[in-house]
């Protein structure tokens, strides 16, 4: 239980950061990704998959960083 209380906030922060990064990419139209999504019929599916991929990746990195930081002294 103690491990979950330590890992879940890091997971949540990573997932939020991933969602914000994906939304920022679409909003800034980097590489014309927004234009491409607007021109296709199922563009929202591509954006959902992009966001899901970012959420999974950023969440995993945040958990990994939290676990690796367990062995570091907080002096």
Order of alpha helices (4+ residues) and beta strands (2+ residues): alpha-alpha-alpha
